[in-house]
Amino acid sequence: MQADFFDFYGQALNKLAFDDVITLIHLLNKVNDGLKSIHLQKESDQ
């Protein structure tokens, strides 16, 4: 399954330039940081 994962994304990203890949990684890291900072409050049952 891991090989399928790398093959799938390898084919999807094979036309990106190196700089594009660096930019993508940077943006994904920012999204990841944003996801880590989300704090949702549960509504209490009333």
Secondary structure, DSSP 8 states (H G I E B T S, - for coil): -HHHHHHHHHHHHTTS-HHHHHHHHHHHHHHHHHHHT---------
